[in-house]
Amino acid sequence: MDEPTRGIDVGAKVEVYELVNRLTDQGRAVVLVSSELPELMGMSDRILMLHAGRIGGEFGRAEATPEKLMAAALDIGRGSVVNSLIR
């Protein structure tokens, strides 16, 4: 699903979230593309962040924070000051 909740009202978002939950409850995999970090963090078991067409980071639900996700999306290197602060 590519940006399934972009431009829709809150009630419709709830319906999309319920659909995703029904699919995963049935054991189906869902690939969700979203630019909304809270949505990604709330709906995902695993998050892959892309930067320049490559995987910039992979995170499980428990380890994903907005700071870590943004660092991976922006390709902030391991030695950078920002990345050392978010660890």
PDB file of N, CA, C and O in Angstrom:
ATOM      1  N   MET A   1       0.850  -1.159   0.000  1.00  0.00           N
ATOM      2  CA  MET A   1       0.000   0.000   0.000  1.00  0.00           C
ATOM      3  C   MET A   1       0.901   1.230   0.000  1.00  0.00           C
ATOM      4  O   MET A   1       1.729   1.397   0.895  1.00  0.00           O
ATOM      5  N   ASP A   2       0.743   2.070  -0.982  1.00  0.00           N
ATOM      6  CA  ASP A   2       1.579   3.253  -1.122  1.00  0.00           C
ATOM      7  C   ASP A   2       0.808   4.485  -0.631  1.00  0.00           C
ATOM      8  O   ASP A   2      -0.134   4.938  -1.282  1.00  0.00           O
ATOM      9  N   GLU A   3       1.219   5.018   0.519  1.00  0.00           N
ATOM     10  CA  GLU A   3       0.580   6.196   1.122  1.00  0.00           C
ATOM     11  C   GLU A   3      -0.951   6.026   1.198  1.00  0.00           C
ATOM     12  O   GLU A   3      -1.689   6.874   0.696  1.00  0.00           O
ATOM     13  N   PRO A   4      -1.425   4.943   1.819  1.00  0.00           N
ATOM     14  CA  PRO A   4      -2.864   4.661   1.796  1.00  0.00           C
ATOM     15  C   PRO A   4      -3.721   5.664   2.559  1.00  0.00           C
ATOM     16  O   PRO A   4      -4.932   5.724   2.346  1.00  0.00           O
ATOM     17  N   THR A   5      -3.115   6.451   3.444  1.00  0.00           N
ATOM     18  CA  THR A   5      -3.933   7.389   4.225  1.00  0.00           C
ATOM     19  C   THR A   5      -3.685   8.852   3.852  1.00  0.00           C
ATOM     20  O   THR A   5      -4.194   9.755   4.516  1.00  0.00           O
ATOM     21  N   ARG A   6      -2.920   9.083   2.813  1.00  0.00           N
ATOM     22  CA  ARG A   6      -2.656  10.472   2.406  1.00  0.00           C
ATOM     23  C   ARG A   6      -3.943  11.103   1.880  1.00  0.00           C
ATOM     24  O   ARG A   6      -4.603  10.559   0.995  1.00  0.00           O
ATOM     25  N   GLY A   7      -4.282  12.256   2.442  1.00  0.00           N
ATOM     26  CA  GLY A   7      -5.402  13.039   1.942  1.00  0.00           C
ATOM     27  C   GLY A   7      -6.779  12.534   2.317  1.00  0.00           C
ATOM     28  O   GLY A   7      -7.772  12.989   1.749  1.00  0.00           O
ATOM     29  N   ILE A   8      -6.867  11.601   3.264  1.00  0.00           N
ATOM     30  CA  ILE A   8      -8.197  11.121   3.666  1.00  0.00           C
ATOM     31  C   ILE A   8      -8.468  11.537   5.107  1.00  0.00           C
ATOM     32  O   ILE A   8      -7.544  11.826   5.867  1.00  0.00           O
ATOM     33  N   ASP A   9      -9.756  11.562   5.472  1.00  0.00           N
ATOM     34  CA  ASP A   9     -10.126  12.009   6.819  1.00  0.00           C
ATOM     35  C   ASP A   9      -9.840  10.925   7.855  1.00  0.00           C
ATOM     36  O   ASP A   9      -9.537   9.783   7.511  1.00  0.00           O
ATOM     37  N   VAL A  10      -9.939  11.299   9.112  1.00  0.00           N
ATOM     38  CA  VAL A  10      -9.592  10.417  10.219  1.00  0.00           C
ATOM     39  C   VAL A  10     -10.420   9.133  10.203  1.00  0.00           C
ATOM     40  O   VAL A  10      -9.887   8.054  10.462  1.00  0.00           O
ATOM     41  N   GLY A  11     -11.707   9.235   9.904  1.00  0.00           N
ATOM     42  CA  GLY A  11     -12.559   8.047   9.865  1.00  0.00           C
ATOM     43  C   GLY A  11     -12.114   7.058   8.800  1.00  0.00           C
ATOM     44  O   GLY A  11     -12.114   5.848   9.030  1.00  0.00           O
ATOM     45  N   ALA A  12     -11.736   7.568   7.639  1.00  0.00           N
ATOM     46  CA  ALA A  12     -11.257   6.697   6.567  1.00  0.00           C
ATOM     47  C   ALA A  12      -9.911   6.083   6.930  1.00  0.00           C
ATOM     48  O   ALA A  12      -9.634   4.938   6.572  1.00  0.00           O
ATOM     49  N   LYS A  13      -9.060   6.847   7.651  1.00  0.00           N
ATOM     50  CA  LYS A  13      -7.782   6.291   8.094  1.00  0.00           C
ATOM     51  C   LYS A  13      -8.000   5.084   8.995  1.00  0.00           C
ATOM     52  O   LYS A  13      -7.306   4.074   8.877  1.00  0.00           O
ATOM     53  N   VAL A  14      -8.966   5.199   9.891  1.00  0.00           N
ATOM     54  CA  VAL A  14      -9.275   4.089  10.793  1.00  0.00           C
ATOM     55  C   VAL A  14      -9.678   2.855   9.988  1.00  0.00           C
ATOM     56  O   VAL A  14      -9.280   1.740  10.322  1.00  0.00           O
ATOM     57  N   GLU A  15     -10.462   3.050   8.935  1.00  0.00           N
ATOM     58  CA  GLU A  15     -10.867   1.927   8.089  1.00  0.00           C
ATOM     59  C   GLU A  15      -9.660   1.283   7.415  1.00  0.00           C
ATOM     60  O   GLU A  15      -9.593   0.058   7.317  1.00  0.00           O
ATOM     61  N   VAL A  16      -8.713   2.081   6.953  1.00  0.00           N
ATOM     62  CA  VAL A  16      -7.494   1.538   6.331  1.00  0.00           C
ATOM     63  C   VAL A  16      -6.705   0.747   7.364  1.00  0.00           C
ATOM     64  O   VAL A  16      -6.240  -0.356   7.076  1.00  0.00           O
ATOM     65  N   TYR A  17      -6.549   1.302   8.570  1.00  0.00           N
ATOM     66  CA  TYR A  17      -5.811   0.602   9.629  1.00  0.00           C
ATOM     67  C   TYR A  17      -6.483  -0.721   9.984  1.00  0.00           C
ATOM     68  O   TYR A  17      -5.807  -1.727  10.197  1.00  0.00           O
ATOM     69  N   GLU A  18      -7.811  -0.719  10.049  1.00  0.00           N
ATOM     70  CA  GLU A  18      -8.544  -1.957  10.342  1.00  0.00           C
ATOM     71  C   GLU A  18      -8.346  -2.990   9.245  1.00  0.00           C
ATOM     72  O   GLU A  18      -8.206  -4.178   9.537  1.00  0.00           O
ATOM     73  N   LEU A  19      -8.331  -2.560   7.987  1.00  0.00           N
ATOM     74  CA  LEU A  19      -8.091  -3.468   6.867  1.00  0.00           C
ATOM     75  C   LEU A  19      -6.701  -4.087   6.977  1.00  0.00           C
ATOM     76  O   LEU A  19      -6.544  -5.297   6.813  1.00  0.00           O
ATOM     77  N   VAL A  20      -5.705  -3.270   7.250  1.00  0.00           N
ATOM     78  CA  VAL A  20      -4.335  -3.780   7.402  1.00  0.00           C
ATOM     79  C   VAL A  20      -4.278  -4.785   8.549  1.00  0.00           C
ATOM     80  O   VAL A  20      -3.659  -5.842   8.421  1.00  0.00           O
ATOM     81  N   ASN A  21      -4.916  -4.461   9.662  1.00  0.00           N
ATOM     82  CA  ASN A  21      -4.916  -5.390  10.805  1.00  0.00           C
ATOM     83  C   ASN A  21      -5.625  -6.697  10.479  1.00  0.00           C
ATOM     84  O   ASN A  21      -5.176  -7.760  10.907  1.00  0.00           O
ATOM     85  N   ARG A  22      -6.721  -6.642   9.730  1.00  0.00           N
ATOM     86  CA  ARG A  22      -7.418  -7.876   9.333  1.00  0.00           C
ATOM     87  C   ARG A  22      -6.508  -8.747   8.462  1.00  0.00           C
ATOM     88  O   ARG A  22      -6.447  -9.963   8.638  1.00  0.00           O
ATOM     89  N   LEU A  23      -5.811  -8.117   7.532  1.00  0.00           N
ATOM     90  CA  LEU A  23      -4.920  -8.867   6.650  1.00  0.00           C
ATOM     91  C   LEU A  23      -3.793  -9.527   7.431  1.00  0.00           C
ATOM     92  O   LEU A  23      -3.476 -10.695   7.205  1.00  0.00           O
ATOM     93  N   THR A  24      -3.188  -8.777   8.350  1.00  0.00           N
ATOM     94  CA  THR A  24      -2.078  -9.362   9.119  1.00  0.00           C
ATOM     95  C   THR A  24      -2.581 -10.412  10.107  1.00  0.00           C
ATOM     96  O   THR A  24      -1.869 -11.373  10.398  1.00  0.00           O
ATOM     97  N   ASP A  25      -3.799 -10.241  10.627  1.00  0.00           N
ATOM     98  CA  ASP A  25      -4.388 -11.258  11.503  1.00  0.00           C
ATOM     99  C   ASP A  25      -4.601 -12.574  10.755  1.00  0.00           C
ATOM    100  O   ASP A  25      -4.605 -13.643  11.364  1.00  0.00           O
ATOM    101  N   GLN A  26      -4.778 -12.494   9.429  1.00  0.00           N
ATOM    102  CA  GLN A  26      -4.945 -13.685   8.590  1.00  0.00           C
ATOM    103  C   GLN A  26      -3.602 -14.275   8.175  1.00  0.00           C
ATOM    104  O   GLN A  26      -3.550 -15.251   7.427  1.00  0.00           O
ATOM    105  N   GLY A  27      -2.516 -13.678   8.664  1.00  0.00           N
ATOM    106  CA  GLY A  27      -1.190 -14.180   8.336  1.00  0.00           C
ATOM    107  C   GLY A  27      -0.623 -13.630   7.040  1.00  0.00           C
ATOM    108  O   GLY A  27       0.395 -14.121   6.552  1.00  0.00           O
ATOM    109  N   ARG A  28      -1.258 -12.631   6.485  1.00  0.00           N
ATOM    110  CA  ARG A  28      -0.780 -12.043   5.231  1.00  0.00           C
ATOM    111  C   ARG A  28       0.230 -10.939   5.512  1.00  0.00           C
ATOM    112  O   ARG A  28       0.156 -10.249   6.528  1.00  0.00           O
ATOM    113  N   ALA A  29       1.158 -10.790   4.607  1.00  0.00           N
ATOM    114  CA  ALA A  29       2.141  -9.708   4.711  1.00  0.00           C
ATOM    115  C   ALA A  29       1.595  -8.470   4.027  1.00  0.00           C
ATOM    116  O   ALA A  29       0.910  -8.560   3.008  1.00  0.00           O
ATOM    117  N   VAL A  30       1.901  -7.321   4.591  1.00  0.00           N
ATOM    118  CA  VAL A  30       1.489  -6.046   4.012  1.00  0.00           C
ATOM    119  C   VAL A  30       2.725  -5.163   3.897  1.00  0.00           C
ATOM    120  O   VAL A  30       3.441  -4.957   4.877  1.00  0.00           O
ATOM    121  N   VAL A  31       2.969  -4.650   2.713  1.00  0.00           N
ATOM    122  CA  VAL A  31       4.032  -3.675   2.513  1.00  0.00           C
ATOM    123  C   VAL A  31       3.362  -2.311   2.525  1.00  0.00           C
ATOM    124  O   VAL A  31       2.523  -2.006   1.678  1.00  0.00           O
ATOM    125  N   LEU A  32       3.744  -1.505   3.489  1.00  0.00           N
ATOM    126  CA  LEU A  32       3.134  -0.197   3.687  1.00  0.00           C
ATOM    127  C   LEU A  32       4.189   0.869   3.446  1.00  0.00           C
ATOM    128  O   LEU A  32       5.237   0.869   4.091  1.00  0.00           O
ATOM    129  N   VAL A  33       3.917   1.766   2.529  1.00  0.00           N
ATOM    130  CA  VAL A  33       4.798   2.902   2.254  1.00  0.00           C
ATOM    131  C   VAL A  33       4.103   4.136   2.804  1.00  0.00           C
ATOM    132  O   VAL A  33       2.969   4.438   2.431  1.00  0.00           O
ATOM    133  N   SER A  34       4.789   4.848   3.694  1.00  0.00           N
ATOM    134  CA  SER A  34       4.188   6.041   4.279  1.00  0.00           C
ATOM    135  C   SER A  34       5.272   7.043   4.641  1.00  0.00           C
ATOM    136  O   SER A  34       6.371   6.670   5.049  1.00  0.00           O
ATOM    137  N   SER A  35       4.949   8.307   4.486  1.00  0.00           N
ATOM    138  CA  SER A  35       5.859   9.371   4.893  1.00  0.00           C
ATOM    139  C   SER A  35       5.524   9.853   6.305  1.00  0.00           C
ATOM    140  O   SER A  35       6.169  10.767   6.820  1.00  0.00           O
ATOM    141  N   GLU A  36       4.520   9.241   6.927  1.00  0.00           N
ATOM    142  CA  GLU A  36       4.124   9.612   8.280  1.00  0.00           C
ATOM    143  C   GLU A  36       4.760   8.650   9.273  1.00  0.00           C
ATOM    144  O   GLU A  36       4.356   7.491   9.370  1.00  0.00           O
ATOM    145  N   LEU A  37       5.761   9.134  10.014  1.00  0.00           N
ATOM    146  CA  LEU A  37       6.480   8.274  10.953  1.00  0.00           C
ATOM    147  C   LEU A  37       5.572   7.660  12.015  1.00  0.00           C
ATOM    148  O   LEU A  37       5.714   6.470  12.292  1.00  0.00           O
ATOM    149  N   PRO A  38       4.649   8.400  12.622  1.00  0.00           N
ATOM    150  CA  PRO A  38       3.778   7.764  13.614  1.00  0.00           C
ATOM    151  C   PRO A  38       2.973   6.608  13.016  1.00  0.00           C
ATOM    152  O   PRO A  38       2.750   5.596  13.680  1.00  0.00           O
ATOM    153  N   GLU A  39       2.545   6.758  11.778  1.00  0.00           N
ATOM    154  CA  GLU A  39       1.806   5.693  11.106  1.00  0.00           C
ATOM    155  C   GLU A  39       2.693   4.465  10.906  1.00  0.00           C
ATOM    156  O   GLU A  39       2.277   3.339  11.181  1.00  0.00           O
ATOM    157  N   LEU A  40       3.910   4.689  10.426  1.00  0.00           N
ATOM    158  CA  LEU A  40       4.837   3.577  10.245  1.00  0.00           C
ATOM    159  C   LEU A  40       5.116   2.861  11.558  1.00  0.00           C
ATOM    160  O   LEU A  40       5.080   1.633  11.631  1.00  0.00           O
ATOM    161  N   MET A  41       5.394   3.640  12.588  1.00  0.00           N
ATOM    162  CA  MET A  41       5.745   3.056  13.876  1.00  0.00           C
ATOM    163  C   MET A  41       4.569   2.319  14.507  1.00  0.00           C
ATOM    164  O   MET A  41       4.766   1.319  15.197  1.00  0.00           O
ATOM    165  N   GLY A  42       3.355   2.797  14.279  1.00  0.00           N
ATOM    166  CA  GLY A  42       2.184   2.163  14.858  1.00  0.00           C
ATOM    167  C   GLY A  42       1.683   0.948  14.111  1.00  0.00           C
ATOM    168  O   GLY A  42       1.055   0.070  14.702  1.00  0.00           O
ATOM    169  N   MET A  43       1.955   0.884  12.805  1.00  0.00           N
ATOM    170  CA  MET A  43       1.394  -0.182  11.989  1.00  0.00           C
ATOM    171  C   MET A  43       2.393  -1.260  11.582  1.00  0.00           C
ATOM    172  O   MET A  43       2.006  -2.258  10.974  1.00  0.00           O
ATOM    173  N   SER A  44       3.663  -1.074  11.906  1.00  0.00           N
ATOM    174  CA  SER A  44       4.694  -1.960  11.356  1.00  0.00           C
ATOM    175  C   SER A  44       5.348  -2.833  12.409  1.00  0.00           C
ATOM    176  O   SER A  44       5.583  -2.404  13.539  1.00  0.00           O
ATOM    177  N   ASP A  45       5.636  -4.062  12.019  1.00  0.00           N
ATOM    178  CA  ASP A  45       6.465  -4.943  12.841  1.00  0.00           C
ATOM    179  C   ASP A  45       7.935  -4.738  12.506  1.00  0.00           C
ATOM    180  O   ASP A  45       8.811  -4.904  13.355  1.00  0.00           O
ATOM    181  N   ARG A  46       8.190  -4.376  11.254  1.00  0.00           N
ATOM    182  CA  ARG A  46       9.552  -4.128  10.786  1.00  0.00           C
ATOM    183  C   ARG A  46       9.508  -2.953   9.824  1.00  0.00           C
ATOM    184  O   ARG A  46       8.605  -2.844   8.995  1.00  0.00           O
ATOM    185  N   ILE A  47      10.491  -2.081   9.945  1.00  0.00           N
ATOM    186  CA  ILE A  47      10.536  -0.878   9.106  1.00  0.00           C
ATOM    187  C   ILE A  47      11.876  -0.837   8.382  1.00  0.00           C
ATOM    188  O   ILE A  47      12.935  -0.942   9.000  1.00  0.00           O
ATOM    189  N   LEU A  48      11.811  -0.684   7.067  1.00  0.00           N
ATOM    190  CA  LEU A  48      13.005  -0.450   6.259  1.00  0.00           C
ATOM    191  C   LEU A  48      12.944   0.994   5.781  1.00  0.00           C
ATOM    192  O   LEU A  48      11.980   1.396   5.129  1.00  0.00           O
ATOM    193  N   MET A  49      13.961   1.765   6.103  1.00  0.00           N
ATOM    194  CA  MET A  49      14.031   3.157   5.655  1.00  0.00           C
ATOM    195  C   MET A  49      14.925   3.204   4.431  1.00  0.00           C
ATOM    196  O   MET A  49      15.999   2.602   4.408  1.00  0.00           O
ATOM    197  N   LEU A  50      14.475   3.920   3.420  1.00  0.00           N
ATOM    198  CA  LEU A  50      15.235   4.027   2.184  1.00  0.00           C
ATOM    199  C   LEU A  50      15.901   5.386   2.070  1.00  0.00           C
ATOM    200  O   LEU A  50      15.372   6.406   2.513  1.00  0.00           O
ATOM    201  N   HIS A  51      17.072   5.365   1.465  1.00  0.00           N
ATOM    202  CA  HIS A  51      17.794   6.599   1.144  1.00  0.00           C
ATOM    203  C   HIS A  51      18.443   6.396  -0.214  1.00  0.00           C
ATOM    204  O   HIS A  51      19.223   5.462  -0.399  1.00  0.00           O
ATOM    205  N   ALA A  52      18.127   7.258  -1.156  1.00  0.00           N
ATOM    206  CA  ALA A  52      18.695   7.203  -2.510  1.00  0.00           C
ATOM    207  C   ALA A  52      18.510   5.824  -3.141  1.00  0.00           C
ATOM    208  O   ALA A  52      19.407   5.310  -3.809  1.00  0.00           O
ATOM    209  N   GLY A  53      17.329   5.229  -2.919  1.00  0.00           N
ATOM    210  CA  GLY A  53      17.008   3.946  -3.542  1.00  0.00           C
ATOM    211  C   GLY A  53      17.630   2.737  -2.874  1.00  0.00           C
ATOM    212  O   GLY A  53      17.512   1.625  -3.388  1.00  0.00           O
ATOM    213  N   ARG A  54      18.285   2.926  -1.749  1.00  0.00           N
ATOM    214  CA  ARG A  54      18.902   1.810  -1.019  1.00  0.00           C
ATOM    215  C   ARG A  54      18.406   1.791   0.419  1.00  0.00           C
ATOM    216  O   ARG A  54      17.923   2.797   0.938  1.00  0.00           O
ATOM    217  N   ILE A  55      18.532   0.643   1.045  1.00  0.00           N
ATOM    218  CA  ILE A  55      18.117   0.528   2.443  1.00  0.00           C
ATOM    219  C   ILE A  55      19.097   1.297   3.322  1.00  0.00           C
ATOM    220  O   ILE A  55      20.289   0.992   3.360  1.00  0.00           O
ATOM    221  N   GLY A  56      18.578   2.289   4.020  1.00  0.00           N
ATOM    222  CA  GLY A  56      19.401   3.088   4.918  1.00  0.00           C
ATOM    223  C   GLY A  56      19.375   2.566   6.339  1.00  0.00           C
ATOM    224  O   GLY A  56      20.234   2.914   7.149  1.00  0.00           O
ATOM    225  N   GLY A  57      18.399   1.737   6.642  1.00  0.00           N
ATOM    226  CA  GLY A  57      18.299   1.156   7.977  1.00  0.00           C
ATOM    227  C   GLY A  57      17.124   0.221   8.076  1.00  0.00           C
ATOM    228  O   GLY A  57      16.136   0.360   7.355  1.00  0.00           O
ATOM    229  N   GLU A  58      17.240  -0.738   8.981  1.00  0.00           N
ATOM    230  CA  GLU A  58      16.175  -1.707   9.237  1.00  0.00           C
ATOM    231  C   GLU A  58      15.941  -1.745  10.740  1.00  0.00           C
ATOM    232  O   GLU A  58      16.885  -1.860  11.522  1.00  0.00           O
ATOM    233  N   PHE A  59      14.669  -1.647  11.139  1.00  0.00           N
ATOM    234  CA  PHE A  59      14.336  -1.540  12.550  1.00  0.00           C
ATOM    235  C   PHE A  59      13.141  -2.408  12.892  1.00  0.00           C
ATOM    236  O   PHE A  59      12.176  -2.469  12.129  1.00  0.00           O
ATOM    237  N   GLY A  60      13.196  -3.074  14.026  1.00  0.00           N
ATOM    238  CA  GLY A  60      12.040  -3.761  14.574  1.00  0.00           C
ATOM    239  C   GLY A  60      11.179  -2.743  15.299  1.00  0.00           C
ATOM    240  O   GLY A  60      11.615  -1.624  15.570  1.00  0.00           O
ATOM    241  N   ARG A  61       9.968  -3.135  15.607  1.00  0.00           N
ATOM    242  CA  ARG A  61       9.030  -2.216  16.273  1.00  0.00           C
ATOM    243  C   ARG A  61       9.618  -1.640  17.558  1.00  0.00           C
ATOM    244  O   ARG A  61       9.497  -0.442  17.812  1.00  0.00           O
ATOM    245  N   ALA A  62      10.248  -2.478  18.362  1.00  0.00           N
ATOM    246  CA  ALA A  62      10.749  -2.036  19.662  1.00  0.00           C
ATOM    247  C   ALA A  62      11.903  -1.046  19.561  1.00  0.00           C
ATOM    248  O   ALA A  62      12.071  -0.199  20.439  1.00  0.00           O
ATOM    249  N   GLU A  63      12.690  -1.141  18.511  1.00  0.00           N
ATOM    250  CA  GLU A  63      13.865  -0.268  18.409  1.00  0.00           C
ATOM    251  C   GLU A  63      13.636   0.979  17.555  1.00  0.00           C
ATOM    252  O   GLU A  63      14.491   1.864  17.524  1.00  0.00           O
ATOM    253  N   ALA A  64      12.524   1.062  16.879  1.00  0.00           N
ATOM    254  CA  ALA A  64      12.259   2.201  15.987  1.00  0.00           C
ATOM    255  C   ALA A  64      11.871   3.434  16.786  1.00  0.00           C
ATOM    256  O   ALA A  64      10.917   3.411  17.563  1.00  0.00           O
ATOM    257  N   THR A  65      12.616   4.500  16.586  1.00  0.00           N
ATOM    258  CA  THR A  65      12.274   5.807  17.152  1.00  0.00           C
ATOM    259  C   THR A  65      12.251   6.799  15.999  1.00  0.00           C
ATOM    260  O   THR A  65      12.884   6.557  14.971  1.00  0.00           O
ATOM    261  N   PRO A  66      11.540   7.906  16.145  1.00  0.00           N
ATOM    262  CA  PRO A  66      11.543   8.897  15.066  1.00  0.00           C
ATOM    263  C   PRO A  66      12.959   9.352  14.716  1.00  0.00           C
ATOM    264  O   PRO A  66      13.274   9.558  13.544  1.00  0.00           O
ATOM    265  N   GLU A  67      13.803   9.506  15.720  1.00  0.00           N
ATOM    266  CA  GLU A  67      15.170   9.962  15.483  1.00  0.00           C
ATOM    267  C   GLU A  67      15.977   8.949  14.680  1.00  0.00           C
ATOM    268  O   GLU A  67      16.698   9.321  13.754  1.00  0.00           O
ATOM    269  N   LYS A  68      15.860   7.682  15.026  1.00  0.00           N
ATOM    270  CA  LYS A  68      16.588   6.642  14.293  1.00  0.00           C
ATOM    271  C   LYS A  68      16.078   6.504  12.864  1.00  0.00           C
ATOM    272  O   LYS A  68      16.860   6.321  11.931  1.00  0.00           O
ATOM    273  N   LEU A  69      14.770   6.593  12.701  1.00  0.00           N
ATOM    274  CA  LEU A  69      14.203   6.466  11.362  1.00  0.00           C
ATOM    275  C   LEU A  69      14.644   7.623  10.469  1.00  0.00           C
ATOM    276  O   LEU A  69      15.005   7.415   9.311  1.00  0.00           O
ATOM    277  N   MET A  70      14.613   8.826  11.002  1.00  0.00           N
ATOM    278  CA  MET A  70      15.036   9.984  10.210  1.00  0.00           C
ATOM    279  C   MET A  70      16.525   9.922   9.891  1.00  0.00           C
ATOM    280  O   MET A  70      16.931  10.272   8.783  1.00  0.00           O
ATOM    281  N   ALA A  71      17.345   9.483  10.846  1.00  0.00           N
ATOM    282  CA  ALA A  71      18.783   9.356  10.590  1.00  0.00           C
ATOM    283  C   ALA A  71      19.031   8.378   9.450  1.00  0.00           C
ATOM    284  O   ALA A  71      19.891   8.617   8.603  1.00  0.00           O
ATOM    285  N   ALA A  72      18.279   7.270   9.422  1.00  0.00           N
ATOM    286  CA  ALA A  72      18.439   6.284   8.348  1.00  0.00           C
ATOM    287  C   ALA A  72      17.945   6.846   7.020  1.00  0.00           C
ATOM    288  O   ALA A  72      18.565   6.615   5.982  1.00  0.00           O
ATOM    289  N   ALA A  73      16.841   7.579   7.042  1.00  0.00           N
ATOM    290  CA  ALA A  73      16.289   8.140   5.810  1.00  0.00           C
ATOM    291  C   ALA A  73      17.195   9.220   5.233  1.00  0.00           C
ATOM    292  O   ALA A  73      17.257   9.403   4.018  1.00  0.00           O
ATOM    293  N   LEU A  74      17.893   9.930   6.103  1.00  0.00           N
ATOM    294  CA  LEU A  74      18.779  11.003   5.657  1.00  0.00           C
ATOM    295  C   LEU A  74      20.218  10.536   5.487  1.00  0.00           C
ATOM    296  O   LEU A  74      21.093  11.326   5.132  1.00  0.00           O
ATOM    297  N   ASP A  75      20.464   9.257   5.739  1.00  0.00           N
ATOM    298  CA  ASP A  75      21.787   8.653   5.596  1.00  0.00           C
ATOM    299  C   ASP A  75      22.826   9.374   6.452  1.00  0.00           C
ATOM    300  O   ASP A  75      23.922   9.694   5.991  1.00  0.00           O
ATOM    301  N   ILE A  76      22.457   9.619   7.695  1.00  0.00           N
ATOM    302  CA  ILE A  76      23.404  10.218   8.633  1.00  0.00           C
ATOM    303  C   ILE A  76      24.329   9.106   9.096  1.00  0.00           C
ATOM    304  O   ILE A  76      23.886   8.126   9.694  1.00  0.00           O
ATOM    305  N   GLY A  77      25.609   9.263   8.819  1.00  0.00           N
ATOM    306  CA  GLY A  77      26.601   8.215   9.070  1.00  0.00           C
ATOM    307  C   GLY A  77      26.798   7.871  10.532  1.00  0.00           C
ATOM    308  O   GLY A  77      26.440   8.645  11.420  1.00  0.00           O
ATOM    309  N   ARG A  78      27.364   6.715  10.770  1.00  0.00           N
ATOM    310  CA  ARG A  78      27.582   6.230  12.131  1.00  0.00           C
ATOM    311  C   ARG A  78      28.472   7.157  12.945  1.00  0.00           C
ATOM    312  O   ARG A  78      28.316   7.241  14.163  1.00  0.00           O
ATOM    313  N   GLY A  79      29.390   7.846  12.308  1.00  0.00           N
ATOM    314  CA  GLY A  79      30.303   8.700  13.021  1.00  0.00           C
ATOM    315  C   GLY A  79      29.799  10.106  13.248  1.00  0.00           C
ATOM    316  O   GLY A  79      30.498  10.909  13.866  1.00  0.00           O
ATOM    317  N   SER A  80      28.617  10.432  12.773  1.00  0.00           N
ATOM    318  CA  SER A  80      28.132  11.800  12.892  1.00  0.00           C
ATOM    319  C   SER A  80      27.694  12.110  14.314  1.00  0.00           C
ATOM    320  O   SER A  80      27.353  11.208  15.080  1.00  0.00           O
ATOM    321  N   VAL A  81      27.705  13.368  14.655  1.00  0.00           N
ATOM    322  CA  VAL A  81      27.294  13.810  15.989  1.00  0.00           C
ATOM    323  C   VAL A  81      25.819  13.472  16.212  1.00  0.00           C
ATOM    324  O   VAL A  81      25.457  12.980  17.280  1.00  0.00           O
ATOM    325  N   VAL A  82      24.972  13.728  15.228  1.00  0.00           N
ATOM    326  CA  VAL A  82      23.539  13.464  15.379  1.00  0.00           C
ATOM    327  C   VAL A  82      23.293  11.992  15.633  1.00  0.00           C
ATOM    328  O   VAL A  82      22.528  11.641  16.531  1.00  0.00           O
ATOM    329  N   ASN A  83      23.924  11.123  14.859  1.00  0.00           N
ATOM    330  CA  ASN A  83      23.703   9.688  15.033  1.00  0.00           C
ATOM    331  C   ASN A  83      24.194   9.212  16.389  1.00  0.00           C
ATOM    332  O   ASN A  83      23.557   8.345  16.988  1.00  0.00           O
ATOM    333  N   SER A  84      25.288   9.737  16.894  1.00  0.00           N
ATOM    334  CA  SER A  84      25.783   9.308  18.206  1.00  0.00           C
ATOM    335  C   SER A  84      24.829   9.751  19.318  1.00  0.00           C
ATOM    336  O   SER A  84      24.761   9.108  20.366  1.00  0.00           O
ATOM    337  N   LEU A  85      24.100  10.833  19.099  1.00  0.00           N
ATOM    338  CA  LEU A  85      23.147  11.302  20.112  1.00  0.00           C
ATOM    339  C   LEU A  85      21.894  10.443  20.169  1.00  0.00           C
ATOM    340  O   LEU A  85      21.250  10.376  21.216  1.00  0.00           O
ATOM    341  N   ILE A  86      21.527   9.783  19.071  1.00  0.00           N
ATOM    342  CA  ILE A  86      20.265   9.031  19.063  1.00  0.00           C
ATOM    343  C   ILE A  86      20.437   7.574  19.438  1.00  0.00           C
ATOM    344  O   ILE A  86      19.447   6.846  19.502  1.00  0.00           O
ATOM    345  N   ARG A  87      21.615   7.135  19.680  1.00  0.00           N
ATOM    346  CA  ARG A  87      21.845   5.732  20.055  1.00  0.00           C
ATOM    347  C   ARG A  87      21.518   5.476  21.478  1.00  0.00           C
ATOM    348  O   ARG A  87      21.656   4.347  21.950  1.00  0.00           O
TER     349      ARG A  87
END
